[in-house]
Amino acid sequence: MTRKLSRRTFIGGVAGGAALRPRPGRAATPGPTDAGDPAILGGRPLREQPFPAWPVADASEERALAEVLRSGEWFRVGGKHVDRFEAEYARLTGSPHCLATANGTSALILSLQALGVG
């Protein structure tokens, strides 16, 4: 059975999962991610300090960007930079594979397709 999944349906389903969190008088199932209430509901915030300024760029990033621009290979097909980034990121995270995407929406769509959803 193929079920079409829209953004609205996906976000609604994720938000619905928040309703399943344990409430007073209801037994909680302890797990590795059981950290109590989120900060918005009175729990302890995960971060006390402000985030650093973003993006952080130094001379090495400027050189890498200039190298990519001068090469004329700013895209996946025919270029070596995306392949090199994916290989290094997979190594950094200990993953056997990595697939770079253009943005967060593309990453979510790709992830859902890889899981066989939608």
ChimeraX commands (.cxc) that place a marker at each C-alpha (Angstrom):
marker #1 position 0.00,0.00,0.00 radius 0.5
marker #1 position 1.38,3.41,-0.98 radius 0.5
marker #1 position 0.42,6.32,1.20 radius 0.5
marker #1 position 1.07,9.90,0.15 radius 0.5
marker #1 position 2.78,11.87,2.91 radius 0.5
marker #1 position 2.51,15.64,2.86 radius 0.5
marker #1 position 4.53,18.07,4.96 radius 0.5
marker #1 position 1.42,18.85,6.98 radius 0.5
marker #1 position 0.78,15.15,7.70 radius 0.5
marker #1 position 4.41,14.56,8.66 radius 0.5
marker #1 position 4.57,17.54,11.02 radius 0.5
marker #1 position 1.19,16.63,12.52 radius 0.5
marker #1 position 2.39,13.10,13.19 radius 0.5
marker #1 position 5.60,14.30,14.82 radius 0.5
marker #1 position 3.70,16.79,16.97 radius 0.5
marker #1 position 1.25,14.05,17.93 radius 0.5
marker #1 position 4.14,12.01,19.29 radius 0.5
marker #1 position 4.74,14.73,21.89 radius 0.5
marker #1 position 1.33,13.89,23.36 radius 0.5
marker #1 position 2.63,10.43,24.27 radius 0.5
marker #1 position 5.11,11.72,26.86 radius 0.5
marker #1 position 4.47,10.42,30.39 radius 0.5
marker #1 position 2.12,12.44,32.55 radius 0.5
marker #1 position 1.81,12.50,36.36 radius 0.5
marker #1 position 0.15,9.30,37.55 radius 0.5
marker #1 position 1.12,7.46,34.37 radius 0.5
marker #1 position 3.99,4.99,34.40 radius 0.5
marker #1 position 6.99,6.13,32.37 radius 0.5
marker #1 position 9.02,3.70,30.34 radius 0.5
marker #1 position 12.64,4.57,31.12 radius 0.5
marker #1 position 14.96,4.67,28.17 radius 0.5
marker #1 position 18.31,6.02,27.06 radius 0.5
marker #1 position 16.76,9.37,26.07 radius 0.5
marker #1 position 14.54,9.82,29.15 radius 0.5
marker #1 position 15.65,13.28,30.29 radius 0.5
marker #1 position 12.47,14.52,31.97 radius 0.5
marker #1 position 10.36,17.41,30.79 radius 0.5
marker #1 position 11.63,19.68,28.01 radius 0.5
marker #1 position 12.62,23.20,29.02 radius 0.5
marker #1 position 9.45,24.67,27.51 radius 0.5
marker #1 position 7.45,22.61,30.03 radius 0.5
marker #1 position 9.58,23.60,33.02 radius 0.5
marker #1 position 12.47,21.16,32.63 radius 0.5
marker #1 position 16.15,22.06,32.67 radius 0.5
marker #1 position 17.39,23.81,29.49 radius 0.5
marker #1 position 20.00,21.89,27.51 radius 0.5
marker #1 position 21.95,25.07,26.81 radius 0.5
marker #1 position 22.65,27.84,29.30 radius 0.5
marker #1 position 25.00,29.98,27.16 radius 0.5
marker #1 position 24.12,31.72,23.87 radius 0.5
marker #1 position 25.14,30.01,20.65 radius 0.5
marker #1 position 28.37,31.29,19.06 radius 0.5
marker #1 position 28.17,33.64,16.10 radius 0.5
marker #1 position 27.47,31.80,12.86 radius 0.5
marker #1 position 28.86,31.07,10.39 radius 0.5
marker #1 position 32.40,30.71,11.64 radius 0.5
marker #1 position 34.80,31.13,8.74 radius 0.5
marker #1 position 38.55,31.46,8.72 radius 0.5
marker #1 position 41.29,31.61,6.08 radius 0.5
marker #1 position 41.14,27.85,5.38 radius 0.5
marker #1 position 37.42,28.05,4.52 radius 0.5
marker #1 position 38.04,31.08,2.31 radius 0.5
marker #1 position 40.79,29.18,0.45 radius 0.5
marker #1 position 38.55,26.11,0.03 radius 0.5
marker #1 position 35.68,28.25,-1.30 radius 0.5
marker #1 position 37.98,30.04,-3.74 radius 0.5
marker #1 position 39.34,26.67,-4.93 radius 0.5
marker #1 position 35.82,25.37,-5.62 radius 0.5
marker #1 position 34.78,28.57,-7.43 radius 0.5
marker #1 position 37.91,28.64,-9.58 radius 0.5
marker #1 position 37.56,24.95,-10.48 radius 0.5
marker #1 position 34.16,25.55,-12.07 radius 0.5
marker #1 position 32.98,22.29,-10.45 radius 0.5
marker #1 position 30.42,23.60,-7.98 radius 0.5
marker #1 position 28.05,20.71,-8.30 radius 0.5
marker #1 position 27.97,16.96,-7.77 radius 0.5
marker #1 position 28.21,15.78,-11.39 radius 0.5
marker #1 position 31.78,15.92,-12.63 radius 0.5
marker #1 position 33.14,17.52,-9.48 radius 0.5
marker #1 position 35.30,16.03,-6.74 radius 0.5
marker #1 position 34.49,18.36,-3.87 radius 0.5
marker #1 position 31.11,16.88,-2.89 radius 0.5
marker #1 position 32.50,13.33,-3.00 radius 0.5
marker #1 position 35.43,14.39,-0.82 radius 0.5
marker #1 position 33.11,16.15,1.65 radius 0.5
marker #1 position 30.83,13.10,1.90 radius 0.5
marker #1 position 33.76,10.73,2.47 radius 0.5
marker #1 position 35.27,12.96,5.16 radius 0.5
marker #1 position 31.94,13.53,6.92 radius 0.5
marker #1 position 31.19,9.78,6.91 radius 0.5
marker #1 position 34.63,9.16,8.42 radius 0.5
marker #1 position 34.10,11.90,11.03 radius 0.5
marker #1 position 30.75,10.47,12.15 radius 0.5
marker #1 position 31.81,6.83,11.92 radius 0.5
marker #1 position 29.14,6.15,9.31 radius 0.5
marker #1 position 29.71,3.88,6.32 radius 0.5
marker #1 position 28.01,6.41,4.00 radius 0.5
marker #1 position 27.08,10.06,3.70 radius 0.5
marker #1 position 24.95,11.86,1.14 radius 0.5
marker #1 position 25.12,15.65,1.04 radius 0.5
marker #1 position 21.89,17.54,0.34 radius 0.5
marker #1 position 21.20,21.14,-0.62 radius 0.5
marker #1 position 19.03,21.95,2.41 radius 0.5
marker #1 position 17.10,20.55,5.36 radius 0.5
marker #1 position 13.93,19.86,3.37 radius 0.5
marker #1 position 15.89,17.77,0.86 radius 0.5
marker #1 position 17.53,15.91,3.74 radius 0.5
marker #1 position 14.15,15.11,5.33 radius 0.5
marker #1 position 12.66,13.94,2.03 radius 0.5
marker #1 position 15.69,11.78,1.31 radius 0.5
marker #1 position 15.59,10.30,4.83 radius 0.5
marker #1 position 11.92,9.42,4.51 radius 0.5
marker #1 position 12.48,7.82,1.11 radius 0.5
marker #1 position 15.40,5.80,2.49 radius 0.5
marker #1 position 13.09,4.54,5.25 radius 0.5
marker #1 position 10.42,3.66,2.72 radius 0.5
marker #1 position 7.96,6.30,3.94 radius 0.5
marker #1 position 5.94,8.19,1.34 radius 0.5
marker link #1:1,2 radius 0.2
marker link #1:2,3 radius 0.2
marker link #1:3,4 radius 0.2
marker link #1:4,5 radius 0.2
marker link #1:5,6 radius 0.2
marker link #1:6,7 radius 0.2
marker link #1:7,8 radius 0.2
marker link #1:8,9 radius 0.2
marker link #1:9,10 radius 0.2
marker link #1:10,11 radius 0.2
marker link #1:11,12 radius 0.2
marker link #1:12,13 radius 0.2
marker link #1:13,14 radius 0.2
marker link #1:14,15 radius 0.2
marker link #1:15,16 radius 0.2
marker link #1:16,17 radius 0.2
marker link #1:17,18 radius 0.2
marker link #1:18,19 radius 0.2
marker link #1:19,20 radius 0.2
marker link #1:20,21 radius 0.2
marker link #1:21,22 radius 0.2
marker link #1:22,23 radius 0.2
marker link #1:23,24 radius 0.2
marker link #1:24,25 radius 0.2
marker link #1:25,26 radius 0.2
marker link #1:26,27 radius 0.2
marker link #1:27,28 radius 0.2
marker link #1:28,29 radius 0.2
marker link #1:29,30 radius 0.2
marker link #1:30,31 radius 0.2
marker link #1:31,32 radius 0.2
marker link #1:32,33 radius 0.2
marker link #1:33,34 radius 0.2
marker link #1:34,35 radius 0.2
marker link #1:35,36 radius 0.2
marker link #1:36,37 radius 0.2
marker link #1:37,38 radius 0.2
marker link #1:38,39 radius 0.2
marker link #1:39,40 radius 0.2
marker link #1:40,41 radius 0.2
marker link #1:41,42 radius 0.2
marker link #1:42,43 radius 0.2
marker link #1:43,44 radius 0.2
marker link #1:44,45 radius 0.2
marker link #1:45,46 radius 0.2
marker link #1:46,47 radius 0.2
marker link #1:47,48 radius 0.2
marker link #1:48,49 radius 0.2
marker link #1:49,50 radius 0.2
marker link #1:50,51 radius 0.2
marker link #1:51,52 radius 0.2
marker link #1:52,53 radius 0.2
marker link #1:53,54 radius 0.2
marker link #1:54,55 radius 0.2
marker link #1:55,56 radius 0.2
marker link #1:56,57 radius 0.2
marker link #1:57,58 radius 0.2
marker link #1:58,59 radius 0.2
marker link #1:59,60 radius 0.2
marker link #1:60,61 radius 0.2
marker link #1:61,62 radius 0.2
marker link #1:62,63 radius 0.2
marker link #1:63,64 radius 0.2
marker link #1:64,65 radius 0.2
marker link #1:65,66 radius 0.2
marker link #1:66,67 radius 0.2
marker link #1:67,68 radius 0.2
marker link #1:68,69 radius 0.2
marker link #1:69,70 radius 0.2
marker link #1:70,71 radius 0.2
marker link #1:71,72 radius 0.2
marker link #1:72,73 radius 0.2
marker link #1:73,74 radius 0.2
marker link #1:74,75 radius 0.2
marker link #1:75,76 radius 0.2
marker link #1:76,77 radius 0.2
marker link #1:77,78 radius 0.2
marker link #1:78,79 radius 0.2
marker link #1:79,80 radius 0.2
marker link #1:80,81 radius 0.2
marker link #1:81,82 radius 0.2
marker link #1:82,83 radius 0.2
marker link #1:83,84 radius 0.2
marker link #1:84,85 radius 0.2
marker link #1:85,86 radius 0.2
marker link #1:86,87 radius 0.2
marker link #1:87,88 radius 0.2
marker link #1:88,89 radius 0.2
marker link #1:89,90 radius 0.2
marker link #1:90,91 radius 0.2
marker link #1:91,92 radius 0.2
marker link #1:92,93 radius 0.2
marker link #1:93,94 radius 0.2
marker link #1:94,95 radius 0.2
marker link #1:95,96 radius 0.2
marker link #1:96,97 radius 0.2
marker link #1:97,98 radius 0.2
marker link #1:98,99 radius 0.2
marker link #1:99,100 radius 0.2
marker link #1:100,101 radius 0.2
marker link #1:101,102 radius 0.2
marker link #1:102,103 radius 0.2
marker link #1:103,104 radius 0.2
marker link #1:104,105 radius 0.2
marker link #1:105,106 radius 0.2
marker link #1:106,107 radius 0.2
marker link #1:107,108 radius 0.2
marker link #1:108,109 radius 0.2
marker link #1:109,110 radius 0.2
marker link #1:110,111 radius 0.2
marker link #1:111,112 radius 0.2
marker link #1:112,113 radius 0.2
marker link #1:113,114 radius 0.2
marker link #1:114,115 radius 0.2
marker link #1:115,116 radius 0.2
marker link #1:116,117 radius 0.2
marker link #1:117,118 radius 0.2
view
